[in-house]
Amino acid sequence: MLKHLLSMPKQILLSKLTQIRAYSLLLIIFICACDERSSNRDLDIEADSGLVNDSLDFTSGGEIDYGTTDAFLESVNDASVNDILDQDPYNDGMDDTDNIDSDGDGISDLWDDDPNNPQWPGATFPDTVYAHTADELYALDVKSLSLIKVADFSFDVEGRQQITDIAIDQAGVLWAISFNTLWLCHPQRGECRSKARLPFTNFNGLSFIPGHYFGQERDVLVAADQAGALRRLDLVDDTLVDELIGMYPDERSSGDLFSIQDVGTFASVKRNQVNSDIIVKLDDANPRQLSDFIVLDGYQAIYGLAGWRGKLFAFDESGAVILVDLETRQTQVLSDQRIRWWGAGVSSILRER
């Protein structure tokens, strides 16, 4: 099947991809120094008083508030999540028939893995980026800086799995990868269902990228491997098809990348003779071109990367969460808890209240 797909003319393959309901999925795996990633998960975050400041003042030393789940949900429920989703977050100019939502869960049938089940796959919260350890999913409210543990990951197959990275499509559906499997995960329950086996084991960065980079309406999932190769991967009839689309010029992937429409595409990379991780920005017109954005001095394991309007969040394996102002490039350590971050994700189209 894979050989047959790869031999198709490009226009025929693209036509086939647009026919599948599962929105031309691409995927990648995130493995950064896996031998160094301890499976010790002995950390409990103590609940604080809930939400704090509505906006971050870089001069006042604001920090992440480790809030309760109830407080976090109260913040996102100021408006109905489904009401927000029904406002057509895709913003793709497509015919209304393409946004039919049979089960009323706020996710178009074209993006819904189970369009007749309102309990699946679930949608991520607005105004939220997600981060994770190998075993646990966290949510960070970008306005209040309230960080909560959402759930432990669980799986529909036997044996221990470790989530190495996540990606969120523009409909708010959360996808994840372990060392050898692609998963679809519920963003509130942490429940993960297996979608496909992965053919590679050296990816360490994952993000959906807006389709305009490739002349398409739909997002594509792009993977960066440890050597710095950028690969596009499609899920076609449960078969993974990959395509090399570029290489970092002189860098290796440190651990993640993200792309947001009207914000930009950023990645964490390593470069010979530079001891700290570098955040680079990919060119808006050509993802193969990049420029240095900032060196995060003292951090060598930026395994999770996510952003928002004017903000970049870097999650280091040491437990640090670093906020970078995209305009001034000022940095601030928001948290330094002993949480071994393995990845992070954000939708390519921001979902805001």
C-alpha positions in Angstrom: 0.0 0.0 0.0 2.8 2.4 1.0 4.8 1.7 -2.2 1.6 2.2 -4.3 0.9 5.6 -2.7 4.4 6.9 -3.1 4.3 6.0 -6.8 1.1 8.0 -7.4 1.4 11.3 -9.4 1.4 14.1 -7.0 -1.9 15.6 -8.0 -3.7 12.2 -7.7 -2.2 11.7 -4.2 -3.4 15.1 -3.1 -6.8 14.4 -4.4 -7.0 11.2 -2.5 -5.8 13.0 0.7 -8.6 15.6 0.5 -11.2 12.8 0.3 -10.4 11.3 3.7 -12.4 12.5 6.6 -9.5 12.4 9.0 -8.1 15.7 7.6 -4.8 14.6 6.0 -3.0 13.7 9.1 0.7 13.9 9.4 2.7 12.9 12.3 5.9 12.5 14.0 7.6 11.2 17.0 9.5 13.1 19.6 12.6 11.3 21.0 15.2 13.5 22.6 18.0 11.7 24.6 15.5 9.1 25.5 18.0 7.3 27.8 18.2 10.4 29.9 14.4 10.7 30.3 13.6 9.2 33.6 10.3 7.5 34.1 10.2 8.8 37.6 6.9 10.7 38.0 6.8 11.4 41.8 5.6 15.0 41.4 2.4 16.4 42.8 1.5 20.0 42.1 -0.2 21.6 45.1 -3.3 23.6 44.2 -3.1 27.3 44.9 -5.9 29.9 45.0 -6.8 29.5 41.4 -6.3 32.2 38.7 -4.1 35.2 39.0 -3.3 38.3 36.9 -5.1 38.7 33.6 -2.0 39.8 31.7 1.7 39.4 32.3 3.8 42.4 33.4 7.4 41.6 32.4 8.7 44.1 35.0 6.8 42.6 37.9 8.1 39.1 38.0 4.8 37.3 37.4 4.9 33.6 37.8 2.7 30.7 36.9 -0.1 29.9 39.3 -0.6 26.3 39.9 -4.4 26.5 40.1 -7.1 24.0 40.7 -8.9 22.2 37.9 -12.2 23.8 38.9 -10.8 27.3 38.8 -9.3 26.6 35.4 -12.5 25.3 34.0 -14.4 28.3 35.4 -12.1 30.6 33.5 -12.7 28.8 30.2 -16.4 28.4 30.8 -17.0 32.2 30.8 -18.3 31.4 27.3 -19.6 28.0 26.2 -16.8 26.1 24.6 -19.2 24.8 22.0 -20.5 28.3 21.3 -16.9 29.3 20.6 -16.3 26.3 18.4 -19.5 27.0 16.4 -18.0 30.3 15.3 -16.1 28.3 12.7 -12.5 28.4 14.1 -11.2 27.1 10.7 -11.6 30.5 9.0 -10.8 28.8 5.8 -13.5 30.2 3.6 -14.8 26.8 2.8 -18.5 26.0 2.0 -20.7 25.6 5.0 -21.4 22.0 4.1 -17.8 21.3 4.9 -18.4 22.4 8.5 -21.3 20.0 9.2 -21.2 18.8 12.9 -23.4 15.8 13.1 -22.9 15.1 16.9 -22.9 18.8 18.0 -19.6 18.6 19.7 -18.2 21.7 18.0 -15.9 19.7 15.7 -16.7 19.5 12.0 -17.4 16.0 10.7 -14.4 16.4 8.4 -12.1 16.8 11.4 -14.0 14.5 13.8 -12.7 11.0 14.3 -16.1 9.8 15.4 -18.7 12.2 14.0 -21.7 10.5 15.7 -20.2 10.5 19.2 -20.4 13.8 21.1 -18.0 12.5 23.7 -15.1 11.9 21.2 -12.5 13.2 20.3 -13.0 16.3 22.5 -11.7 19.8 21.8 -8.9 21.7 23.5 -9.8 24.8 25.5 -9.6 28.3 24.1 -6.8 30.6 25.3 -4.8 27.5 26.3 -1.5 25.8 25.3 -0.8 22.2 26.4 2.4 20.6 27.7 3.1 17.1 29.0 5.5 14.8 30.6 5.8 11.2 29.5 2.7 10.3 31.5 0.7 13.4 32.2 -1.1 16.2 30.3 -1.1 19.8 31.5 -2.9 22.9 30.4 -1.6 26.5 30.6 -4.1 29.4 30.4 -2.1 32.0 28.4 -3.9 34.9 30.0 -4.0 34.1 33.7 -0.8 31.9 33.5 -2.7 29.2 35.5 -1.2 25.8 34.9 -3.0 22.6 35.9 -2.6 18.9 35.5 -5.4 17.8 33.2 -5.1 14.0 33.4 -2.9 11.0 33.3 -2.6 9.6 29.8 -4.4 6.2 29.3 -4.3 3.9 26.3 -6.4 1.4 24.5 -3.6 -1.1 24.1 -1.6 -3.1 26.7 1.9 -2.2 27.9 3.3 1.0 29.1 3.4 3.9 26.7 5.2 7.2 27.0 3.9 10.3 25.1 6.9 12.0 23.4 5.0 14.9 21.8 1.6 16.4 20.9 0.1 18.5 18.2 -3.2 20.2 17.9 -5.0 20.8 14.7 -7.0 23.9 13.9 -10.2 22.3 15.0 -8.8 21.8 18.5 -8.3 18.0 18.2 -5.3 16.7 20.1 -2.9 14.2 18.5 0.0 12.5 20.3 2.9 10.2 19.6 4.7 7.7 21.6 8.0 6.1 20.5 6.2 3.9 18.0 2.5 4.8 17.8 0.2 7.7 16.7 -2.6 8.4 19.1 -5.7 10.5 19.2 -6.2 11.8 22.8 -9.1 13.4 24.6 -7.8 16.8 25.9 -9.8 16.6 29.1 -9.7 12.9 30.0 -6.3 12.0 28.7 -7.8 8.9 27.0 -5.7 7.9 24.0 -6.7 5.7 21.1 -4.2 4.1 18.8 -4.4 5.3 15.1 -1.3 3.9 13.4 2.1 2.4 14.0 5.0 4.8 13.3 7.6 3.8 10.8 10.4 5.9 12.3 11.9 6.3 15.8 14.1 9.4 15.6 11.6 12.3 15.4 11.7 14.8 18.2 9.6 17.7 17.0 5.9 17.8 16.0 3.5 20.5 14.8 0.7 21.1 12.5 1.7 23.9 10.0 -0.8 26.1 8.1 -1.4 24.7 4.7 -0.6 27.9 2.9 3.1 26.9 3.2 2.3 24.1 0.8 -0.5 25.7 -1.3 -3.2 23.7 0.5 -6.3 24.7 2.5 -5.7 22.2 5.3 -2.9 22.0 7.8 -0.2 19.5 7.4 1.7 17.8 10.2 5.5 18.3 10.0 8.1 16.4 11.9 11.6 17.3 12.7 14.1 14.5 13.4 17.2 14.6 15.6 19.4 15.2 12.5 17.4 18.3 11.5 15.4 16.8 8.7 11.8 18.2 8.2 9.4 15.6 7.0 5.7 15.8 6.1 3.7 12.7 7.0 0.2 11.9 5.9 -2.1 9.3 7.3 -3.9 7.7 4.3 -6.2 4.8 4.9 -4.3 4.0 8.1 -1.0 4.0 6.2 1.7 6.6 7.0 3.2 8.3 4.0 6.2 10.5 4.5 8.0 13.1 2.4 11.2 15.0 3.0 10.5 18.7 2.7 13.8 20.2 3.9 16.6 20.2 6.4 17.8 22.7 9.0 20.9 24.2 7.4 23.5 23.7 10.2 21.3 22.6 13.1 19.8 19.6 14.8 16.4 19.5 16.3 16.4 20.0 20.0 12.9 18.9 20.7 10.0 20.8 19.2 8.5 23.3 16.9 5.2 25.1 16.6 3.4 27.1 13.9 0.5 29.6 14.4 -1.2 31.5 11.5 -0.4 35.2 11.7 2.2 34.5 14.5 4.9 32.5 12.9 6.7 29.2 12.9 9.4 28.6 15.6 11.7 25.6 16.5 14.2 24.7 19.2 17.5 23.6 17.7 21.0 22.7 18.6 24.2 24.0 16.8 27.8 22.9 17.1 29.9 25.0 19.5 26.8 26.5 21.0 26.1 25.1 24.5 22.5 26.3 24.9 19.4 25.7 22.8 18.5 28.2 20.1 15.0 29.3 19.1 14.9 29.9 15.4 12.1 31.3 13.3 11.2 29.8 10.0 10.5 32.1 7.1 6.7 32.8 6.6 7.0 32.0 2.9 9.4 29.1 3.0 9.8 26.8 6.0 13.2 25.7 4.6 14.6 29.1 5.5 15.2 30.1 9.1 16.9 32.8 11.2 18.0 32.9 14.8 15.5 34.4 17.2 17.0 33.9 20.6 19.5 31.8 22.5 18.1 30.5 25.8 21.3 30.6 27.8 21.6 27.7 30.3 18.9 25.5 28.8 19.9 22.5 26.7 16.7 20.5 26.6 13.8 22.6 25.3 11.6 19.6 24.5 8.4 21.5 24.5 7.6 24.7 22.5 4.3 26.6 22.1 3.2 30.1 21.5 0.4 32.7 21.4 -0.1 36.2 20.3 3.1 38.0 21.3 4.3 35.1 23.5 6.5 32.0 23.2 6.5 29.3 25.9 9.6 27.1 26.2 9.3 23.9 28.3 12.7 22.6 29.4 13.2 19.0 30.6 14.7 20.4 33.8 11.2 21.7 34.7 11.6 25.3 33.7 8.9 27.1 31.8 10.4 30.2 30.1 8.3 32.9 28.6 9.7 34.9 25.7 8.1 38.2 24.5 8.0 37.9 20.7 8.4 41.6 20.2 11.1 42.6 22.7 12.7 39.1 23.1 12.7 39.6 26.8 12.7 36.3 28.8 11.1 35.4 32.1 11.2 32.1 34.0 7.6 31.5 34.9 8.1 28.2 36.8 11.0 26.0 37.8 9.1 23.0 39.3 10.6 19.6 39.0 8.4 18.5 36.2 10.2 16.7 33.4 8.7 18.3 30.3 8.7 16.1 27.2 6.7 18.2 24.8 4.1 20.9 24.2 1.5 21.9 21.6 -0.8 24.7 20.4 -3.3 24.9 17.6 -2.2 26.4 14.3 -5.2 28.8 14.5 -5.6 30.3 17.9 -8.8 29.4 19.7 -9.7 32.4 21.9 -12.6 33.5 24.1 
